[in-house]
């Protein structure tokens, strides 16, 4: 498992042209979660005929989830709640 996470981080860094020179943190995901990500990836990918590696799927889904979170309005709602308390 640790080797898979290390490969995922190196793969992601390589895609972005960055060298890994810092501490690598472990991210634990259930195998079933990655399998579910693969099924959804096929629906969201630009070219669903290409089956990506696990680290590519995890990266893709993390980016999609973060983009959704940012556009969902949750941050604005939370900032508003904090401002009302202050």
N, C-alpha and C positions, 0 to 999 in steps of 0.2 A: 504494500500500500504506500509506504513512504517513497519508494522508488517511483511509483506512478505520479505522485504529487510533485516530486522533483522534476520529472520529465515534463509535466504540465507547465510548471513555472518556467523552465528553460525554453519550452516551445513558445510560450506566450512572449517571453522576453526576446527570443530570436525573431519573432514576427514583427516586433516593434523596434528592432535594431538596438536593443539594450543588452549590455553585459550584466551578468549576475555577480555582484560583489558584496552582497549583504546577506543577512541571515534569512534562511528560507523557513517559513512557517508551514506547518502541516494543516491541511484542510481535509477533514474527514467527511466523506459522503457515502451513503449506502449504495451498494451496487444497483439496487432497484431504483434509486433516485437517478443515477446516471442513465439507466436503461429508459426511464421515463423521459429524461431530457432528450435522448436520441429519437424517441418517437415524436416528440414535439418539434425537435429540430427539423425533421423531415417536412413538417408542415410550414415552417417559417423560413427555411433556407432558400437562397436564390436559386441554387441548383441542387435539388433533392436527390439527384442520382449519384452524387459524390458522398460516400460515407466517410465522415471525418474521424480523426482519432479522438479518444476520450477527452484529452486536454482541450482540444478545439471546441468540442461540444460544451464543456463546462464553461469555457471562456465566453462563448457565444451566448449561452443562456444567462450567465452572470451579467453580461452587458445589457441584454434585453431586459432583465429584471430591474437593473439599476435605472435604465432609461425609463421604464414604466414607472418606477418609484418617483423619479424626478418629475415626470409629467403628470402624475396622478393628483397632484395638489396636496398631498399629505404634508410636505414640508411647509407650505404656506399655512395650512391649518394649524400645525404645531407651533410655528412662529407666532401666529395670532393668539393661540392659547397662552403662550409664555408672555407675550406683550400685555395681555389682559391681567395677568397675575402680578406683573411688575408695576 
